[in-house]
Structures are given as C-alpha cells and as structure tokens.
C-alpha cells in the first residue's frame, strides 16, 4: 500500500498517511479453524507464543508482571530507568500514583522520578525477572545507554531494548560529559540481541536495521494519552509507518542476502482489531501498554502513563487514573482469556487468532500478505 502525495500549497506537497482505523482486512477465498492458527514468533534465540512486547511503562511492568507476560506467551520489558531501579521498594508509590489528581499528575510524576537510578537495583531487578523464568529484557533510553549498559549487561540480560520517542542510528550530543551513541558500533560489541526504536519512516527504519539490531520499534507508542504529536509535531499514522518499515525490512533482507529484522508496531492500537491490522500491515509483533493496564497484575492498579510523561523538561504524555471497570481480570485473561464484552479490549490474542483464521491464513508470516483496503469514509 503506497501513500499518494497531495499539494499543501504552492510548491509544497506531502504524502498521504493512513492510520490503522483507515484500513481494513480483506478475507481470502478460504477460512480456517482458529485452533490451527499459530501466533508464534522468534527473535534471535527466543521464541514466543504471542506476538507481544509489553511496553516498558512502570504503570504496567514490574519484575512480577514481566514474569506474568512471559507465562502468558509474550515478552515483558522492564524500564531500567523506571521506579524499580530508583527505589528499593516502590510499591507504596504505586498506591499514591493510582490516586493522583490528573491536573497535578505531571508535576507529581516529575517529583517521584527525580530520584536517581541505582546500578545495584538494575542488577537486582534483572535477577528478579530471571527468577520468574521469563526472558529478561530491559529498556534504556538512547541518551543513557552508555551510562547504564555496563550494569545491565553484567546482570546477564537476555534482550536489550533501546527505546526513545524517536531514535536514530547515531545519537549526537553537544555535551562533553555525554558522548554520542553510535548504535552500529555499540551493537557490534554486544553478545545480546538489541531491539531499537521508535522510528516512523522508511529511511530511519532502514538505517536502524543496518546497525545490526534484531528488531526495530515502529511508532512513538502513541495512544490517547500520548502528547508527542502535540508537543513535538512528530507523527506518522501507524498503518503507513508500519508498511514503510516493512518495505525497509524487505529491502534490507535483499541487501544483506537474508538477514531478517523484526518490525514491532508501537502505538495507534486500542482494540484487538487494531492489533490484527498492525500485523496485516507487516508488523511481526505489537508493543502494548495501556491495553494491559486493565489487568489485576499491574503495579499501578489501573493507572496509566508513558515513560516520557515524567520528563523533567518536556513531558510527552498525560496521566490516566484507573477506570471504574478495573480490574477486568489477570494479564492472562486480558491476553488469552474469554471476553465478557464485545468491545475488543479482552482476549486480545484470541481475537487475533480468529481474525487470521477468518482471513484464511495459518500463521503470522502468511497473514502479512493479506489484502488491505482503505475505508471509503476516510
């Protein structure tokens, strides 16, 4: 699916972009039994039953909930710069955070996150995740990767996620105390696979793939509570961003003679149907955050905020308090359990399995070839 150009004004045109709401899946001539559909995917040596990467927000990911995501079949990711590495026991803080006044929430988040990250706690949390039996994965921001990587790697992490709002192949800093991060050089020296992102266009996705990353995050993890678009003006509709990144993946596969880099869609998903459309556009997995906040296993008791919501100078996310419906069930229920309403917010991957079956496919790679249409009312 290509986006055509439209003229904005004299001498300036722009590509037309499509969100996940703008596209729909077209079934093929056959259908399949949902029970025969496989949702498994593998990144490097790690195989997962669900194409799920949990967004590394403190609202949803603790060492315990990372373990629950792993038991359910997905990949949980802990924020190595979050509350679990700033406080010996952040549990009481989550009680406070669950009851914040939304109008004063940003200031309070900034205050709580002003506590410095402790290297010793990074190692302790990684061990706690390992003790659950889950794949150990932590997220670090590009600007702090060189600072915290030694503690993360010495703790024996399985997967490293370098994630920011927008990530480039080389992070340039004017600070002498903070040398620039050259991702290609950094990744080449590692023995663990790296997932990097976000990116929202073909060229950046291709450059990130050329760093040697095992996976690339597409999107800024934007949802109704993200303010990245309004604060920075940076935003590409997710269907277009995913298709562009999938095109970069195909070109990189040809360029390297067979090296496959996984595309992980992050943002623009509110229902199980959005997950299906993200994968149909070419994603190998999806990164979910707010959709997991309704479960009983999350530390913030149904409250939600992005990692960037606590930035001391330029927060890019709003705080959302718990809904009256929280909790709707365990993480396993939200991901795989029977739905008790028809809104597409429960049994997320059961619905995905049925969508793939109804479209006539049996696994994720086949499903990426499904026909898509643009909705006529868009």
C-alpha positions as CSV (number, residue, x, y, z in Angstrom):
1,X,0.0,0.0,0.0
2,X,1.5,3.3,-1.1
3,X,0.6,6.7,0.1
4,X,0.0,9.3,-2.6
5,X,1.0,12.9,-2.5
6,X,-1.2,15.9,-2.0
7,X,-0.5,19.5,-2.5
8,X,-0.4,21.5,0.7
9,X,0.1,24.8,-1.0
10,X,2.2,26.4,-3.8
11,X,5.4,24.4,-4.2
12,X,4.9,22.1,-1.3
13,X,3.3,18.6,-1.2
14,X,3.1,15.9,1.3
15,X,2.4,12.2,1.4
16,X,-1.0,11.0,2.4
17,X,-0.8,8.8,5.5
18,X,-3.2,6.2,6.8
19,X,-3.9,5.2,10.4
20,X,-5.0,1.7,11.4
21,X,-8.6,3.0,11.6
22,X,-8.3,3.9,7.9
23,X,-7.6,0.4,6.7
24,X,-9.5,-2.9,6.8
25,X,-8.6,-6.5,6.2
26,X,-10.0,-8.4,3.2
27,X,-10.6,-12.1,3.7
28,X,-9.4,-14.6,1.1
29,X,-11.5,-17.2,-0.6
30,X,-11.0,-19.7,2.3
31,X,-11.4,-19.7,6.0
32,X,-9.6,-21.8,8.6
33,X,-10.3,-23.2,12.1
34,X,-8.9,-20.8,14.6
35,X,-7.4,-23.7,16.6
36,X,-4.9,-24.4,13.8
37,X,-3.6,-20.8,13.7
38,X,-0.1,-20.3,15.1
39,X,0.8,-16.9,16.7
40,X,4.4,-17.9,17.5
41,X,7.3,-15.7,16.5
42,X,11.0,-15.8,17.3
43,X,13.6,-13.0,17.7
44,X,17.2,-14.3,17.8
45,X,17.2,-17.4,20.0
46,X,14.0,-16.5,21.9
47,X,10.6,-17.9,20.8
48,X,7.3,-16.6,22.0
49,X,3.8,-17.9,21.7
50,X,2.3,-14.5,21.3
51,X,3.5,-11.6,19.0
52,X,3.5,-9.3,22.1
53,X,6.1,-7.0,23.5
54,X,4.9,-5.2,26.6
55,X,5.6,-1.5,26.6
56,X,8.1,-0.7,29.4
57,X,6.0,1.6,31.4
58,X,6.1,1.5,35.2
59,X,2.3,1.6,35.2
60,X,2.2,-2.0,33.9
61,X,5.6,-3.6,34.1
62,X,7.2,-4.7,37.3
63,X,9.5,-7.8,37.7
64,X,6.5,-9.8,38.7
65,X,4.2,-8.6,35.8
66,X,7.1,-9.2,33.3
67,X,7.0,-12.7,34.6
68,X,3.3,-12.9,34.1
69,X,3.6,-11.7,30.5
70,X,6.2,-14.3,29.9
71,X,4.0,-17.1,31.3
72,X,1.2,-15.9,29.0
73,X,3.5,-16.2,26.0
74,X,4.7,-12.7,25.4
75,X,7.8,-10.6,26.1
76,X,7.7,-8.3,29.1
77,X,10.1,-5.4,29.2
78,X,11.1,-3.5,32.4
79,X,12.2,0.1,32.3
80,X,15.8,0.2,33.5
81,X,15.3,3.9,34.2
82,X,12.0,3.5,36.0
83,X,10.8,3.4,39.6
84,X,12.0,-0.2,40.1
85,X,15.6,0.9,39.7
86,X,15.2,4.2,41.6
87,X,13.6,2.9,44.8
88,X,14.4,-0.1,46.9
89,X,10.7,-0.8,47.3
90,X,8.5,1.4,45.1
91,X,5.3,-0.4,46.0
92,X,3.9,2.3,48.3
93,X,4.5,4.9,45.5
94,X,2.1,3.0,43.2
95,X,-0.7,3.4,45.7
96,X,-0.1,7.1,45.6
97,X,0.2,7.1,41.8
98,X,-3.1,5.3,41.4
99,X,-4.9,8.1,43.2
100,X,-3.3,11.2,41.6
101,X,-5.3,14.2,40.6
102,X,-4.9,14.2,36.8
103,X,-4.5,18.0,36.8
104,X,-1.5,17.8,39.1
105,X,-0.2,14.4,37.9
106,X,2.7,15.7,35.7
107,X,4.3,17.7,38.5
108,X,4.0,14.7,40.9
109,X,5.4,12.3,38.3
110,X,8.4,14.6,37.8
111,X,9.0,14.8,41.6
112,X,8.9,11.0,42.1
113,X,11.1,10.3,39.1
114,X,13.7,12.8,40.3
115,X,15.2,10.0,42.5
116,X,18.4,8.8,40.7
117,X,18.7,5.4,39.1
118,X,20.9,2.9,41.1
119,X,23.1,0.4,39.3
120,X,22.7,-2.1,42.1
121,X,18.9,-2.0,41.7
122,X,19.3,-2.7,37.9
123,X,21.1,-5.9,38.6
124,X,18.6,-6.9,41.3
125,X,15.6,-6.4,39.1
126,X,17.0,-8.4,36.3
127,X,17.7,-11.2,38.7
128,X,14.1,-11.0,40.0
129,X,12.8,-11.3,36.4
130,X,15.1,-14.2,35.7
131,X,13.8,-15.9,38.8
132,X,10.3,-15.9,37.3
133,X,11.5,-18.0,34.4
134,X,10.8,-15.2,31.8
135,X,13.1,-13.9,29.2
136,X,14.9,-10.9,30.8
137,X,14.5,-7.8,28.8
138,X,15.0,-4.2,29.9
139,X,14.6,-0.8,28.2
140,X,17.1,2.0,28.3
141,X,16.8,5.4,26.6
142,X,19.3,6.3,23.9
143,X,20.8,9.2,25.8
144,X,21.5,7.0,28.8
145,X,22.5,3.7,27.1
146,X,26.2,4.1,27.6
147,X,25.7,5.1,31.2
148,X,23.6,2.1,32.2
149,X,24.7,-0.6,29.7
150,X,27.5,-1.9,31.9
151,X,25.2,-2.6,34.9
152,X,22.5,-4.1,32.5
153,X,24.9,-6.4,30.7
154,X,26.8,-7.6,33.7
155,X,23.5,-8.7,35.2
156,X,23.1,-11.1,32.3
157,X,20.1,-9.6,30.4
158,X,18.8,-11.7,27.5
159,X,17.5,-8.8,25.3
160,X,18.3,-5.1,25.4
161,X,15.6,-2.6,24.3
162,X,16.9,0.9,23.4
163,X,13.8,3.0,23.1
164,X,13.0,6.6,22.8
165,X,10.3,8.7,21.2
166,X,12.4,8.9,18.0
167,X,15.7,7.0,17.7
168,X,18.4,7.5,15.0
169,X,21.3,5.3,14.1
170,X,23.6,7.8,15.8
171,X,22.6,9.9,18.8
172,X,24.5,13.2,18.7
173,X,25.1,15.1,21.9
174,X,26.7,18.5,22.4
175,X,27.6,17.6,26.0
176,X,31.2,16.6,26.5
177,X,30.1,14.6,29.5
178,X,27.7,12.6,27.3
179,X,29.4,11.1,24.3
180,X,27.3,10.3,21.2
181,X,25.8,6.8,20.9
182,X,26.8,5.2,17.7
183,X,24.3,2.3,17.6
184,X,26.2,0.3,14.9
185,X,29.4,0.3,16.9
186,X,27.6,-0.3,20.2
187,X,25.5,-3.3,18.9
188,X,28.5,-4.8,17.2
189,X,30.3,-5.2,20.5
190,X,27.4,-6.9,22.2
191,X,26.6,-10.6,22.7
192,X,22.9,-10.0,23.3
193,X,20.3,-9.1,20.7
194,X,19.1,-5.5,20.6
195,X,15.6,-4.0,19.8
196,X,15.8,-0.3,18.9
197,X,13.2,2.4,18.2
198,X,11.0,4.2,17.7
199,X,11.0,5.3,14.1
200,X,8.2,6.3,11.8
201,X,9.6,6.3,8.3
202,X,11.3,4.1,5.8
203,X,14.8,5.7,5.8
204,X,15.2,5.7,9.6
205,X,13.9,2.1,9.8
206,X,16.4,1.0,7.2
207,X,19.3,2.8,9.0
208,X,18.3,1.2,12.3
209,X,18.3,-2.2,10.6
210,X,21.8,-1.6,9.3
211,X,23.1,-1.1,12.9
212,X,22.7,-4.8,13.4
213,X,19.5,-4.6,15.5
214,X,17.4,-7.7,15.8
215,X,14.2,-5.7,15.9
216,X,13.0,-2.2,15.1
217,X,10.2,-0.5,17.0
218,X,7.9,1.4,14.6
219,X,5.9,4.2,16.1
220,X,6.2,6.5,19.1
221,X,4.0,4.3,21.3
222,X,1.3,7.0,20.9
223,X,-2.2,6.4,22.3
224,X,-4.9,8.8,23.6
225,X,-2.6,9.8,26.5
226,X,0.5,10.5,24.4
227,X,1.2,14.1,23.6
228,X,4.2,13.6,21.3
229,X,2.3,14.9,18.3
230,X,1.0,18.0,20.0
231,X,4.3,18.7,21.8
232,X,6.8,17.9,19.1
233,X,4.6,17.9,16.0
234,X,6.1,14.5,15.1
235,X,3.5,12.0,14.0
236,X,3.0,9.5,11.1
237,X,-0.2,7.4,11.0
238,X,0.6,3.9,12.1
239,X,-0.6,1.9,9.1
240,X,1.7,4.0,6.8
241,X,4.6,3.8,9.3
242,X,4.3,0.0,9.6
243,X,4.1,-0.5,5.8
244,X,7.1,1.7,5.2
245,X,9.1,-0.1,7.8
246,X,8.1,-3.5,6.3
247,X,9.3,-2.2,3.0
248,X,12.7,-1.3,4.6
249,X,12.8,-4.8,6.1
250,X,12.3,-6.3,2.6
251,X,15.0,-4.1,1.1
252,X,17.4,-4.8,3.9
253,X,16.7,-8.6,3.5
254,X,17.8,-8.3,-0.1
255,X,20.7,-6.0,0.7
256,X,22.2,-8.5,3.2
257,X,21.3,-11.7,1.4
258,X,18.8,-12.9,4.0
259,X,19.2,-11.1,7.3
260,X,15.7,-10.6,8.7
261,X,14.9,-7.8,11.2
262,X,11.7,-7.9,13.1
263,X,9.3,-5.0,13.0
264,X,7.5,-4.2,16.2
265,X,4.5,-1.9,16.0
266,X,4.1,0.5,18.9
267,X,1.1,2.9,19.1
268,X,-2.3,3.5,17.5
269,X,-3.8,0.3,18.9
270,X,-6.9,0.4,21.1
271,X,-8.6,-2.9,20.3
272,X,-7.9,-6.4,19.1
273,X,-8.9,-5.4,15.6
274,X,-6.1,-2.8,15.6
275,X,-3.6,-5.5,16.6
276,X,-4.8,-7.6,13.7
277,X,-4.4,-4.7,11.3
278,X,-1.0,-3.8,12.5
279,X,0.2,-7.3,11.8
280,X,-1.5,-7.3,8.5
281,X,0.4,-4.2,7.5
282,X,3.6,-6.1,8.1
283,X,4.5,-6.0,11.8
284,X,6.0,-9.1,13.3
285,X,4.7,-8.2,16.8
286,X,3.0,-5.4,18.7
287,X,4.0,-3.4,21.7
288,X,1.1,-2.9,24.0
289,X,0.9,-0.6,27.1
290,X,-2.4,1.0,28.1
291,X,-4.4,-2.1,26.9
292,X,-2.6,-4.1,29.6
293,X,-3.3,-1.6,32.4
294,X,-6.8,-3.0,32.9
295,X,-5.4,-6.3,34.4
296,X,-5.1,-7.1,38.0
297,X,-1.4,-7.9,37.8
298,X,-0.1,-4.4,37.0
299,X,1.6,-2.4,39.7
300,X,-0.2,0.9,39.2
301,X,-3.7,-0.5,39.9
302,X,-5.1,0.6,36.5
303,X,-3.5,4.0,36.3
304,X,-1.5,4.6,33.1
305,X,1.3,6.9,31.9
306,X,4.1,6.8,29.3
307,X,7.7,6.7,30.3
308,X,8.1,10.2,28.7
309,X,5.3,11.6,30.9
310,X,7.7,12.2,33.8
311,X,10.4,14.0,31.7
312,X,11.7,16.9,33.8
313,X,11.7,19.5,31.0
314,X,9.4,18.3,28.2
315,X,6.8,15.7,29.3
316,X,5.0,14.0,26.4
317,X,2.3,12.0,28.0
318,X,-0.8,12.5,30.2
319,X,-1.6,10.6,33.3
320,X,-4.8,8.5,33.3
321,X,-6.3,7.3,36.5
322,X,-7.9,3.9,37.0
323,X,-11.2,3.3,35.3
324,X,-14.3,2.2,37.3
325,X,-14.0,-1.2,35.5
326,X,-10.5,-2.0,36.8
327,X,-9.6,-4.8,37.1
328,X,-11.2,-6.8,34.3
329,X,-9.1,-9.9,35.0
330,X,-5.5,-11.1,35.1
331,X,-2.9,-10.4,32.4
332,X,-3.5,-13.9,31.2
333,X,-7.3,-13.1,30.9
334,X,-6.7,-9.9,29.0
335,X,-4.4,-11.6,26.6
336,X,-5.9,-15.0,26.2
337,X,-9.0,-15.3,28.4
338,X,-12.6,-15.3,27.4
339,X,-14.0,-11.8,26.6
340,X,-17.0,-10.6,28.7
341,X,-17.8,-7.7,26.4
342,X,-17.9,-7.1,22.6
343,X,-15.6,-4.1,22.6
344,X,-12.3,-5.8,21.5
345,X,-10.4,-5.0,24.7
346,X,-10.3,-8.5,26.1
347,X,-9.0,-11.8,24.8
348,X,-6.8,-9.8,22.6
349,X,-4.8,-12.6,21.0
350,X,-7.7,-15.0,20.9
351,X,-9.4,-12.4,18.7
352,X,-6.2,-12.1,16.6
353,X,-6.1,-15.8,16.1
354,X,-9.7,-15.7,14.9
355,X,-9.0,-12.8,12.5
356,X,-6.2,-14.7,10.9
357,X,-8.4,-17.7,10.6
358,X,-11.3,-15.8,9.1
359,X,-8.9,-14.2,6.5
360,X,-7.8,-17.7,5.5
361,X,-4.2,-17.8,6.9
362,X,-2.5,-20.1,9.4
363,X,0.4,-18.1,10.8
364,X,1.7,-14.6,11.1
365,X,4.1,-14.5,8.1
366,X,1.3,-15.7,5.8
367,X,-1.1,-13.1,7.3
368,X,1.3,-10.3,6.4
369,X,0.3,-10.9,2.7
370,X,-3.4,-10.4,3.4
371,X,-5.2,-7.8,1.1
372,X,-5.9,-4.4,2.7
373,X,-8.4,-1.8,1.6
374,X,-8.7,1.9,2.6
375,X,-12.1,2.6,4.1
376,X,-14.2,4.7,1.8
377,X,-15.4,7.0,4.5
378,X,-11.8,8.1,5.4
